[in-house]
Amino acid sequence: MATGVDVSAASSYAVLLLLHLLAISTIASVVEERSIYLILMEGEPVAFHGDVLSSQHGRRFDPKSEAYEVHANKLVDSHDQVLESTLDKGSYNKLYSFKHVLNGFAVHTTPSQAKKLQLAQGVKLVERDRRAKLMTTYTPEFLGLPQTVWTQEGGDRNAGDGIVMGFVDTGINPFHPSFAYDILNPLTSNLSHFSGACETGPLFPPFSCNGKIVSARFFIAGAQAAASLNATIDIPSPADAVGHGSHVASIAAGNAGVPVTVNGFYYGRASGMAPRARVAVYKAVYPTVGTLADVVAAIDQAVADGVDILTLSIGPEEPPQDTVTFLSIFDIAMLFARRAGVFVVQAAGNSGPGPSTVLSYSPWVVGAAASRTDRRYTASLLLGNGLNVSGVGLSAPTFGNGSLLYRLVLAKDAINLSGAFPRTPEYVEECQHPEAFDPSVVRGSIVICSFSAGFYNETSTLTAIFYTARVIGFMGFVLVANPSYGDFIGQPIPFSVSGALIPKVADAKIVSQYYEQQTLRDARGIVRQFNARAAIQDGRVASFGVQAPIVSRFSSRGPGFIDINRNPSDVLKPDILAPGNEIWAAWSPLSALDPILTGYNFALLSGSSMAAPHVAGIAALIKQEYPSWNPSMIASAMSTTATKFDNNGGIIMAEGFNIGSLYSSNNFDFGAGFVNPTHAMDPGLVLSSAEFEDYISFLCSMPFIDRFAIRAATRVWCGQSIGHPANLNIPSVTISALRRSLTVRRSFKNVATKPETYVSLAIPPNGTTITLRPPWFTIAPEGTQDLDIEINVIKSTNEFSFGEIILTGSLNHIVRMPVTIRPVSIV
């Protein structure tokens, strides 16, 4: 009997122990949520493997060769072997093998399994996926392309011909006229250097790759692992459900002269920077989620396909946590794309105007900042007393185009007093719900809606105002600033009903004062008579010639930095300024992330996402004119010919924190300056020697970067040093901490057809002196010349200040290099 009791107790203990272990296991499984990890392996990828290097078609490798395929399969097998031998069975899902310009893979697994990979033989780098985000026509004329560069290239019927532009983005709308194939002007240039593929699927039939679109692929494994996708918008094909990818591609390479019509109104014609360039699409960002795994896989494939230019209007959501910015797998992927001869341009980011907000870090990538052009769209509210109050909105006028005035009604004075709805700002002030209104008051009236808590918290929308206006019969609406929340930023977007945004509190007060003067209320404050009258005037007609360019408020600012703590680097970022504010371009009618643009084929957008394809398209034109130029020469040509002056001859201004405020911009706002494609086509001198080995030497010259980390990321040991990072031969000089004195060198090449004599001039930053040696030189065509730049600290300011070096040629070439220095010590 005693034995029976003991057995029962032991059984109960075993059951409890088992339940306890199961509970621990369950808790562990909850804690151990899977994430995506990017892994780099030891060994050369296919593009740089000795057995497959080739000069065929001007490329360093031939992706169609047997040797290429054999080595690619060998790398994939090695990735699978590492996973199978290191991780627990069933604990992971391999998403991609990177094999073309990177050797590595992406895997979906738990943090504990990822730690095992860090110790596995052959594994050099393990990085957690940081996700990717979008860096959300008149600009060809503003940049002077039709009159100058396009004429030089044979007009818009030839500009960009023979160049393949790759776009890693949200896909493309293959039915858009910006990407149509013109049978009357067929594309006949030789694309033997390019080998892509046309991956079909929903909304992307086989004929989508029509000759203008020469390749289209999609990368979705990372998105599928990171989130539960929505089958209606996260389309498994190159089709663009967002619109962003189509917008970016058409800015760079859209067909010339495409009519822009929205809501029946003709806005003009849109043209890409290089309208005859071909388009290669690499969809890697989806409405639900974007992952770096998909983006890196897309970059890897794009370089293997042979794109000439790669545009990245997307990027990580944040700097890397555990490594320096230059050595993240995303930046290393761009380094190896550059090594393969691809010109890479990246959006600088949309987190301005604060300092150190830039998301482009590395010297092997051109980071594009965004500016306004000299075009403005202005809407206005005409009041019954004759005052015109300026606003924003691509809106048709109220009937009569200002000759007829309509009753003006404040939303909270027109609510349905017997309605069963909450008396919150969303219902009472923001015009979000038609049931909140008394139809007899608002029908046929212009209703004043207020920017209140819902808009501030981003829960209220203009789309809801449009719906309310249509359902209940507003004649029009105005959304006015609220003193409690201050001025807001109003972007000109198409309105499906007559309306205007009045984003300044001062202007909103003018409307309010007039309204109250004309409105009769009883003792309780209830309106008895609405006497205020107004009309909405046409907001769709552009005006031109205002001050421009102006650095956009949202455009991310420098200095560039090397780590999550934002310690500044010796690289100027952003690199260059280009149009990125209120840009018309192609769109996708699905518009999954912007319901207000649903059904439209064109959109007017702002962002450094829009600046990057401007730079990419200009790079394509330069590449077409000078096919032997490497990416460094193209980047140099754009940088050294950029201007820091606006169309009035003054220093380019920048928008500040306060809406409407401007300040004189500097190198951290615009890089080298505003891109000038006409001068970039004839730069006189270029800096051409910054290539892969130079970038490795640059990394190895940085005192705070671990040499083993460089080896792990690049597969190259540190060898010859350039002494100081500022010695990298790029078209700027940036020194984040100058003590006493430093001499750096820049090497130039004459790409003009005649000998030329240059005189050197330095404008030193505050607290420094600069001596240039030689002070002048004569250089023959194809000749090279070194310029030694001695910089001395004469005052320790411990703040960045700005100057420049100007080389003035006897044949009217002017070469500018921005100088950015923080003097920290005179001894």
ZAVEX-962073 format. One line per 5 residues: number of its first residue (from 1); their letters; for each residue x, y, z of C-alpha. Coordinates in steps of 0.25 Angstrom, whole numbers, padded with zeros to 4 digits. Each point is the difference from the previous one (the first is absolute). Last residue first. Layout:
<nodes>
NUM> A> X Y Z; ...
</nodes>
This chain:
<nodes>
827> VISVP> 0192 0287 -0127; -0011 0009 -0006; -0011 -0009 0005; -0014 -0004 -0004; -0002 0006 -0014
822> RITVP> -0013 -0006 -0006; 0002 0000 -0015; -0009 0000 -0013; 0006 0003 -0013; -0009 0000 -0013
817> MRVIH> 0008 -0002 -0013; -0003 0008 -0012; 0006 -0001 -0014; -0003 0011 -0010; 0003 -0002 -0015
812> NLSGT> 0001 0013 -0008; 0011 -0004 -0009; 0010 0006 0009; -0004 -0008 0011; -0005 0004 0014
807> LIIEG> 0003 -0009 0011; -0008 0003 0013; 0002 -0006 0013; -0012 0002 0010; -0003 0005 0014
802> FSFEN> -0009 -0005 0012; 0000 0000 0015; -0002 -0012 0010; 0001 0004 0014; 0011 -0003 0010
797> TSKIV> 0004 0015 -0002; 0015 -0002 0002; 0007 0012 -0007; 0012 0000 -0010; -0002 -0015 -0004
792> NIEID> 0009 -0003 -0013; -0005 -0007 -0013; 0010 -0003 -0010; -0006 -0005 -0013; 0009 -0007 -0010
787> LDQTG> -0006 0000 -0015; 0005 -0012 -0009; -0002 0002 -0015; -0003 -0010 -0010; 0000 0000 -0016
782> EPAIT> -0011 -0005 -0009; 0000 0013 -0007; 0012 0008 0005; 0001 0008 0013; 0006 0013 0003
777> FWPPR> 0001 0004 0015; -0002 0010 0011; 0002 0002 0015; 0007 -0013 0000; -0002 -0003 0011
772> LTITT> -0012 0006 0007; 0001 0007 0014; -0012 0000 0009; -0002 0008 0013; -0009 -0004 0011
767> GNPPI> -0009 0005 0011; -0012 0003 -0009; 0000 -0008 -0012; 0010 0003 -0011; -0003 0006 -0014
762> ALSVY> 0011 -0006 -0008; 0003 0004 -0014; 0008 -0008 -0011; 0003 0006 -0014; -0002 -0011 -0011
757> TEPKT> 0007 0000 -0014; -0007 -0008 -0011; 0005 -0010 -0010; -0011 -0004 -0010; -0010 -0011 -0002
752> AVNKF> -0006 0000 0014; 0001 -0012 0010; 0012 0006 0008; 0002 -0009 0011; 0001 0005 0015
747> SRRVT> 0007 -0006 0012; -0003 0006 0014; 0009 0000 0012; -0001 0002 0014; 0009 0008 0010
742> LSRRL> -0004 0001 0014; 0003 0010 0011; -0002 0004 0015; -0011 -0010 0003; -0012 -0002 -0009
737> ASITV> -0012 -0008 0004; -0011 -0003 -0010; 0009 0003 -0012; -0008 0001 -0013; 0006 0003 -0014
732> SPINL> -0009 -0002 -0012; 0001 -0006 -0014; 0005 -0013 0005; 0015 -0005 0000; 0000 -0006 0014
727> NAPHG> 0010 0008 0007; -0010 0004 0010; 0000 -0013 0007; 0014 0002 0004; 0013 -0008 -0002
722> ISQGC> -0004 -0006 -0014; 0003 -0013 0006; 0006 -0012 -0008; -0005 -0013 0004; -0012 -0003 0008
717> WVRTA> -0005 -0014 -0002; -0011 -0002 -0010; -0012 -0009 0001; -0009 0013 0000; -0009 -0002 0012
712> ARIAF> 0009 -0009 0009; 0013 0006 -0004; -0005 0014 0004; -0005 -0006 0013; 0014 -0006 0002
707> RDIFP> 0006 0014 -0002; -0009 0006 0011; -0005 0014 -0003; 0004 0011 0009; 0013 0005 -0006
702> MSCLF> -0006 0001 -0014; 0011 -0002 -0010; -0004 -0014 -0003; -0014 0004 -0005; 0007 0010 -0010
697> SIYDE> 0010 -0011 -0004; -0012 -0009 -0003; -0007 0012 -0008; 0013 0002 -0008; 0001 -0015 -0004
692> FEASS> -0015 0001 -0005; 0002 0012 -0008; 0003 0015 0003; 0009 0003 -0012; -0008 0009 -0009
687> LVLGP> -0001 0014 0005; -0005 0008 -0012; 0005 0012 -0007; -0006 0008 -0012; -0014 -0002 0005
682> DMAHT> -0007 -0001 -0013; -0013 -0008 0001; -0001 0004 0015; -0001 0015 -0005; -0013 -0003 -0007
677> PNVFG> -0005 -0010 0011; 0001 0011 0011; -0003 -0007 0014; -0002 0009 0011; 0011 0001 0010
672> AGFDF> 0013 -0008 0005; -0008 -0006 0011; -0014 0008 0001; -0003 0001 0015; 0012 -0004 0007
667> NNSSY> 0009 0008 -0010; -0008 0013 0004; -0013 0006 -0001; -0003 0015 0003; -0013 -0001 0008
662> LSGIN> -0015 0000 -0003; -0012 -0001 0009; -0014 -0003 -0007; -0003 -0011 0010; 0009 0001 0012
657> FGEAM> 0010 -0011 0000; 0008 0006 -0011; -0001 0001 -0015; 0013 0002 -0008; 0006 0011 -0008
652> IIGGN> 0009 -0001 -0012; 0010 0012 0001; -0004 0011 -0009; 0000 0002 -0015; -0015 0001 -0002
647> NDFKT> -0001 -0014 -0006; 0007 -0006 0012; 0014 -0001 0003; 0008 -0012 0006; 0003 -0006 -0014
642> ATTSM> 0004 -0014 -0004; 0011 -0001 -0010; 0010 -0008 0009; -0011 -0009 0005; -0006 -0004 -0013
637> ASAIM> 0013 -0003 -0007; 0005 -0007 0012; -0011 -0010 0001; 0002 -0003 -0015; 0015 -0002 0002
632> SPNWS> -0002 -0009 0013; -0010 -0008 -0008; 0010 -0004 -0011; 0000 0008 -0013; 0002 -0009 -0012
627> PYEQK> -0014 0003 -0005; 0001 0015 -0001; -0012 0006 -0006; -0009 -0012 0004; 0006 0000 0014
622> ILAAI> -0002 0015 0001; -0015 -0002 -0004; -0001 -0011 0010; 0006 0008 0011; -0011 0011 -0002
617> GAVHP> -0011 -0011 0001; 0006 -0005 0013; 0001 0014 0006; -0015 0003 -0003; -0003 -0014 0005
612> AAMSS> 0006 0003 0013; -0007 0013 0002; -0014 -0006 0000; 0003 -0010 0011; 0006 0012 0007
607> GSLLA> -0015 0003 0002; -0012 0008 -0006; -0011 -0006 -0009; -0010 0005 -0011; -0007 -0012 -0005
602> FNYGT> -0003 -0006 -0013; -0009 -0012 -0004; -0011 0003 0010; -0010 -0010 0005; 0004 0000 0014
597> LIPDL> 0008 0013 0004; -0008 0003 0013; 0002 -0014 0003; 0015 0001 0002; 0006 -0013 0004
592> ASLPS> -0006 -0009 -0010; 0000 0010 -0011; -0008 -0010 -0009; 0001 0010 -0012; 0015 -0001 0000
587> WAAWI> 0007 0013 -0003; 0009 0007 -0010; 0007 0013 0003; -0003 0014 0004; 0010 0005 0010
582> ENGPA> -0004 0009 0012; 0013 0001 0007; 0012 -0009 -0004; 0008 0008 -0010; 0015 -0003 0002
577> LIDPK> 0011 0003 0011; 0013 -0008 0001; 0009 -0008 0009; -0008 0000 0012; 0009 -0003 0007
572> LVDSP> 0015 0004 0000; 0009 -0011 0005; 0010 0001 0012; -0011 -0006 0009; -0007 0006 0012
567> NRNID> -0004 -0007 0012; -0014 -0003 -0001; -0002 -0009 0012; -0005 -0011 -0009; 0013 0000 -0007
562> IFGPG> 0009 0006 -0011; -0007 0014 -0003; -0004 0009 -0012; -0001 0014 0004; -0010 0002 -0005
557> RSSFR> -0014 0003 -0003; -0013 -0008 -0005; -0009 0007 -0009; -0014 0003 0007; 0002 0015 0000
552> SVIPA> 0003 0000 -0015; 0013 0007 -0004; -0004 0012 -0009; 0003 0000 -0015; -0006 0010 -0002
547> QVGFS> -0006 0014 0002; -0013 0001 -0008; 0000 0000 -0015; -0013 -0008 -0003; -0014 -0001 0004
542> AVRGD> -0009 -0012 -0002; -0015 -0001 -0002; -0007 -0011 0007; -0004 0008 0012; -0012 0007 -0006
537> QIAAR> -0008 0009 0009; -0009 -0004 0012; -0011 0010 0002; -0005 0007 0012; -0012 0006 0008
532> ANFQR> -0002 0003 0015; -0015 0003 0003; -0004 -0012 0007; -0012 0003 0009; -0005 -0005 0013
527> VIGRA> 0013 -0007 0005; 0000 -0005 0014; 0008 0007 0010; -0010 -0001 0011; -0003 0015 0000
522> DRLTQ> -0003 -0001 -0015; 0010 0000 -0011; 0001 0008 -0013; 0012 -0003 -0009; 0007 0010 -0009
517> QEYYQ> 0010 0005 0010; 0002 -0014 0005; 0003 -0005 -0014; 0010 0012 -0003; 0007 -0003 0012
512> SVIKA> 0001 -0015 -0002; 0005 0002 -0014; 0011 0010 0004; 0004 -0009 0012; 0002 -0012 -0010
507> DAVKP> 0010 0009 -0007; 0008 0002 0012; -0001 -0014 0005; 0006 -0005 -0013; -0004 -0013 -0007
502> ILAGS> -0012 0005 -0008; -0003 -0013 -0008; -0010 0003 -0012; -0012 -0007 -0005; -0009 -0003 -0012
497> VSFPI> -0002 -0015 -0001; 0008 -0012 -0005; 0013 0008 0005; 0013 -0003 -0006; 0012 0002 0009
492> PQGIF> 0007 0013 0003; 0007 -0003 0013; -0004 0008 0013; 0010 0000 0012; -0007 0004 0013
487> DGYSP> 0001 0013 0007; -0003 0000 0015; -0008 -0011 0008; -0008 0008 0010; -0001 0012 -0010
482> NAVLV> -0007 -0009 -0010; 0004 0000 -0015; -0012 0000 -0010; -0006 -0011 -0008; -0008 0007 -0011
477> FGMFG> -0013 -0007 -0006; -0008 0001 -0013; -0014 0000 -0005; -0003 -0010 0011; -0010 -0011 -0005
472> IVRAT> -0002 -0009 0012; 0006 -0013 -0006; 0010 0008 -0009; 0005 0009 0011; 0001 -0011 0010
467> YFIAT> 0008 -0009 -0009; 0010 0011 -0003; 0001 0003 0015; 0003 -0015 0002; 0010 0000 -0011
462> LTSTE> 0007 0012 0007; 0003 -0009 0012; -0002 -0001 0015; 0008 -0010 0008; 0014 0007 -0002
457> NYFGA> 0001 0004 0014; 0000 0015 -0004; -0011 -0003 -0010; -0008 -0006 0011; 0003 0011 0010
452> SFSCI> -0004 0012 -0008; 0002 0006 -0014; -0013 0007 -0001; -0011 -0002 -0011; -0007 0013 -0006
447> VISGR> -0011 -0004 -0009; -0003 0007 -0013; -0015 -0002 -0002; -0009 -0007 -0010; -0005 -0009 0011
442> VVSPD> 0006 0004 0013; -0012 0006 0007; -0012 -0009 -0004; 0009 -0012 0001; 0002 0001 0015
437> FAEPH> 0013 -0006 0002; 0006 -0012 0008; -0006 -0010 -0009; 0010 0004 -0011; 0012 -0005 0009
432> QCEEV> 0015 0005 -0001; -0003 0015 -0001; 0011 0004 0010; -0007 0009 0010; -0012 -0007 0006
427> YEPTR> 0002 -0015 -0004; 0015 -0002 0002; 0000 0011 0010; -0008 -0008 0009; -0015 0002 0003
422> PFAGS> -0003 -0015 -0001; -0011 -0004 -0009; -0015 -0001 0002; -0005 0012 -0008; -0010 0009 0005
417> LNIAD> 0008 0013 -0001; 0005 -0004 -0014; 0012 0008 -0001; 0001 0013 -0008; 0007 0010 0009
412> KALVL> 0011 -0010 0003; 0003 -0001 -0015; 0001 0015 -0002; -0009 0004 -0012; 0003 0010 -0011
407> RYLLS> -0012 0002 -0010; 0004 0000 -0014; 0006 0011 -0009; -0001 0000 -0015; 0010 0007 -0009
402> GNGFT> 0011 -0008 0006; 0002 -0011 -0010; -0016 0000 -0002; -0002 -0014 0006; 0011 -0002 0011
397> PASLG> 0014 -0001 -0006; 0007 -0013 -0003; 0009 -0005 0010; 0015 -0003 0000; 0001 0005 0015
392> VGSVN> 0008 0010 0008; -0004 0013 0006; 0000 0015 -0002; -0011 0009 0006; -0005 0010 -0010
387> LGNGL> -0008 0012 0006; -0011 0006 -0007; -0010 0001 0012; -0008 -0012 -0005; 0013 -0009 0002
382> LLSAT> 0008 -0006 -0012; 0006 -0013 0005; 0013 -0003 -0007; 0008 -0011 -0007; 0014 0001 -0003
377> YRRDT> 0009 -0010 -0008; 0014 0004 -0001; 0011 -0002 -0010; 0015 0006 0002; 0005 -0014 0005
372> RSAAA> 0000 -0005 0014; 0012 -0008 0005; 0003 -0014 0004; 0013 -0006 0005; 0007 -0012 -0009
367> GVVWP> 0010 -0009 0006; 0010 -0005 -0010; 0006 -0013 0005; 0014 -0005 0001; 0003 0011 0010
362> SYSLV> -0009 -0007 0010; -0011 0006 0010; -0013 0002 -0007; -0011 0001 0011; 0002 0014 0004
357> TSPGP> -0006 0005 0013; 0013 0005 0005; -0005 0014 0002; -0015 0003 0001; -0008 0005 -0012
352> GSNGA> -0002 -0011 -0004; -0005 -0014 0001; -0003 -0003 -0014; 0012 -0008 -0005; 0013 0001 -0008
347> AQVVF> -0006 -0007 -0012; 0010 -0009 -0006; 0008 0000 -0013; 0009 -0012 -0005; 0008 0000 -0012
342> VGARR> 0003 -0014 -0004; 0014 -0004 -0003; 0001 -0014 0007; 0008 0007 0011; -0012 0010 0002
337> AFLMA> -0010 -0012 0001; 0010 -0006 0010; 0000 0013 0009; -0016 0001 -0001; 0000 -0014 0006
332> IDFIS> 0009 0004 0010; -0009 0012 0004; -0012 -0010 0002; 0009 -0010 0007; 0003 0011 0010
327> LFTVT> 0015 0003 0000; 0000 0015 -0004; -0010 0003 0011; 0009 -0005 0011; -0005 -0013 0007
322> DQPPE> -0009 -0005 0011; -0013 0009 -0002; 0000 0003 -0015; -0006 0014 -0003; -0016 0000 -0001
317> EPGIS> -0011 -0003 -0009; 0009 -0006 -0011; -0001 0005 -0014; -0009 0003 -0012; 0001 0010 -0011
312> LTLID> 0012 -0009 -0005; 0003 0002 -0014; 0010 -0009 -0007; 0007 0005 -0013; 0007 -0009 -0011
307> VGDAV> -0008 -0012 0003; 0007 -0013 -0003; -0009 -0012 0004; 0010 -0004 0011; -0001 0014 0005
302> AQDIA> -0015 0000 0001; 0000 -0014 0006; 0009 0004 0012; -0008 0013 0002; -0013 -0007 0000
297> AVVDA> 0005 -0010 0010; 0005 0011 0009; -0014 0007 -0001; -0008 -0013 0003; 0009 -0003 0012
292> LTGVT> -0001 0015 0004; -0014 -0002 0003; -0013 0008 -0004; -0013 -0002 0006; -0015 0001 -0003
287> PYVAK> 0000 0008 -0013; 0011 -0008 -0005; 0015 0004 -0003; 0009 -0009 -0008; -0004 0002 -0015
282> YVAVR> 0012 -0001 -0009; -0004 0007 -0013; 0010 0002 -0012; -0004 0013 -0008; 0007 0004 -0014
277> ARPAM> 0005 0014 -0002; -0007 0008 -0011; -0006 0010 0009; 0012 0003 0008; -0004 0011 0010
272> GSARG> -0015 -0005 -0001; -0010 0008 -0007; -0014 0005 0005; -0009 0009 -0008; -0010 0010 0004
267> YYFGN> -0010 0001 0012; -0013 -0004 -0008; -0012 0000 0009; -0010 -0012 -0002; 0002 -0004 0015
262> VTVPV> 0015 -0002 -0003; 0006 0001 -0014; 0015 0000 -0002; 0004 -0001 -0015; 0012 -0009 -0003
257> GANGA> 0011 0009 -0007; 0012 -0009 0001; -0001 -0014 0005; 0004 -0003 0015; 0015 -0002 0003
252> AISAV> 0003 0007 0013; -0013 0006 0004; -0007 -0012 -0006; 0007 -0010 0009; -0002 0008 0013
247> HSGHG> -0015 0002 -0002; -0002 -0015 -0005; 0007 -0005 0013; -0008 0009 0009; -0014 -0004 -0006
242> VADAP> -0003 -0009 0011; -0006 -0013 -0007; 0011 0000 -0010; 0000 -0013 -0008; 0014 -0008 0001
237> SPIDI> -0008 -0012 0004; -0005 -0006 0013; -0010 0011 0004; 0000 0005 0014; -0012 0008 -0003
232> TANLS> -0012 -0010 -0001; 0008 -0011 0006; 0002 0007 0013; 0013 -0005 0006; 0002 -0006 0014
227> AAAQA> 0014 0006 0004; 0015 -0002 0000; 0001 -0013 -0007; -0009 0003 -0012; 0007 0014 -0001
222> GAIFF> 0014 -0007 0000; -0004 -0010 -0010; -0006 0011 -0009; 0010 0003 -0011; -0006 0004 -0014
217> RASVI> 0006 0001 -0014; -0002 0008 -0012; 0009 0002 -0012; 0000 0008 -0013; -0011 0010 0003
212> KGNCS> 0002 0008 -0012; 0000 -0012 -0009; -0013 -0005 0004; 0002 -0008 0013; -0015 0002 0004
207> FPPFL> -0004 -0010 -0012; 0002 -0012 0010; -0012 0005 0009; 0003 0008 0013; -0013 0003 0007
202> PGTEC> 0001 -0014 0008; 0013 -0007 -0005; 0012 0001 -0010; 0014 0000 0002; 0007 0006 -0012
197> AGSFH> 0015 -0003 0001; 0013 0008 -0001; 0013 -0001 -0008; 0007 0013 -0003; 0013 0002 -0007
192> SLNST> -0006 -0004 -0014; -0009 0012 0001; 0003 0006 -0013; -0009 0012 -0004; -0012 -0002 -0009
187> LPNLI> -0011 0006 0008; -0012 0002 -0009; -0005 0014 -0004; -0013 -0002 -0007; -0002 -0013 0008
182> DYAFS> 0001 0008 0013; 0000 -0009 0012; -0008 0004 0012; 0007 0003 0013; -0005 0014 0002
177> PHFPN> -0013 -0004 -0006; -0003 -0008 0012; -0005 -0015 -0002; 0013 -0006 0007; -0003 0007 0013
172> IGTDV> 0014 -0003 0007; 0006 -0007 0012; 0000 0005 0015; 0015 0004 -0001; 0014 -0005 -0005
167> FGMVI> 0001 0008 -0013; 0010 -0004 -0011; 0003 0009 -0011; 0005 -0006 -0013; 0008 0010 -0010
162> GDGAN> -0001 -0002 -0015; -0008 0012 -0003; 0001 0010 0012; -0005 0012 -0009; -0003 -0005 -0014
157> RDGGE> -0014 0005 -0004; 0001 0011 0011; 0010 0007 -0008; 0013 -0005 -0007; 0009 -0001 0012
152> QTWVT> 0005 0014 0000; -0015 0005 -0002; -0004 -0008 0012; 0012 0007 0008; -0003 0014 -0004
147> QPLGL> -0014 0005 -0003; -0008 -0012 0004; 0008 -0002 0013; 0001 0013 0006; -0003 -0004 0015
142> FEPTY> -0013 0007 0001; -0004 -0005 -0014; 0002 -0015 0004; -0006 0004 0014; -0014 0003 -0006
137> TTMLK> -0008 -0012 -0001; 0010 -0032 0062; 0012 -0006 0004; -0007 -0014 0000; 0004 -0009 0012
132> ARRDR> 0009 -0012 0002; 0000 -0009 0012; 0012 -0001 0010; 0004 -0015 -0003; 0009 -0005 0011
127> EVLKV> 0014 -0001 -0004; 0010 -0012 0000; 0014 0002 -0006; 0011 -0010 -0003; -0006 -0014 -0001
122> GQALQ> 0010 -0010 -0005; 0000 -0009 0012; -0012 0003 0009; 0002 0009 0012; -0009 0011 -0004
117> LKKAQ> -0010 -0011 -0006; -0002 -0005 0014; -0004 0014 0005; -0011 0000 -0011; -0006 -0012 0006
112> SPTTH> -0001 0007 0013; -0006 0012 -0007; -0011 -0009 -0007; -0001 -0002 -0015; -0003 0005 -0014
107> VAFGN> 0013 -0001 -0008; 0006 0009 -0010; 0013 -0004 -0008; 0014 0002 -0003; 0010 0003 -0010
102> LVHKF> -0002 0014 -0006; 0001 0004 -0014; -0007 -0011 -0007; -0002 -0011 0011; -0010 0005 0010
97> SYLKN> -0008 -0012 0004; -0014 0003 0004; -0011 -0003 0010; 0005 -0011 0008; -0010 -0005 0010
92> YSGKD> 0004 -0003 0014; -0002 -0008 0013; -0006 -0013 -0007; 0013 -0007 0002; 0009 0007 0010
87> LTSEL> 0011 0009 -0006; 0014 -0003 -0003; 0002 -0011 -0009; -0012 0002 -0009; 0002 0015 0000
82> VQDHS> 0015 -0001 -0004; -0003 -0011 -0010; -0011 0009 -0007; 0009 0011 -0001; 0011 -0008 -0006
77> DVLKN> -0010 -0006 -0010; -0004 0014 -0005; 0015 0004 -0002; 0003 -0013 -0008; -0012 0003 -0009
72> AHVEY> 0005 0014 -0003; 0014 -0005 -0003; -0006 -0010 -0010; -0009 0010 -0006; 0011 0010 -0002
67> AESKP> 0010 -0010 -0006; -0011 -0004 -0010; -0001 0014 -0005; -0013 0008 0000; 0003 0009 0011
62> DFRRG> 0012 0005 -0007; 0009 0008 0009; 0008 0013 0000; -0009 0007 -0010; 0004 0007 -0012
57> HQSSL> -0008 -0009 -0009; 0009 -0011 0003; 0011 0004 0010; -0001 -0012 0008; 0003 -0005 0014
52> VDGHF> -0006 -0014 0002; 0011 -0009 0005; 0006 0011 0009; -0013 0002 0008; -0004 0015 0000
47> AVPEG> -0014 -0001 -0006; -0002 -0014 0006; 0001 0004 0014; 0014 -0001 0007; 0002 -0008 0013
42> EMLIL> -0004 0001 0014; -0014 0002 0003; -0010 0012 0002; -0013 -0003 0008; -0012 0008 0000
37> YISRE> -0010 -0003 0011; -0015 0000 0000; -0007 -0001 0014; -0007 -0011 0007; -0006 0001 0013
32> EVVSA> 0007 -0006 0011; -0007 0006 0012; -0013 -0008 -0003; 0008 -0013 -0003; 0007 0002 0014
27> ITSIA> -0013 0002 0007; -0006 -0012 -0007; 0013 -0008 0004; -0001 0005 0014; -0014 -0004 0001
22> LLHLL> 0003 -0014 -0006; 0011 -0002 0010; -0010 0004 0011; -0010 -0010 -0005; 0010 -0011 -0001
17> LLVAY> 0004 0003 0014; -0014 0000 0005; -0002 -0013 -0007; 0012 -0006 0006; -0003 0005 0014
12> SSAAS> -0014 -0007 -0001; 0006 -0013 -0005; 0010 0001 0012; -0012 0002 0010; -0007 -0011 -0006
7> VDVGT> 0012 -0010 0000; 0002 0004 0015; -0014 -0002 0004; 0000 -0014 -0007; 0013 -0003 0007
2> AM> -0007 0003 0013; -0011 -0009 -0003
</nodes>
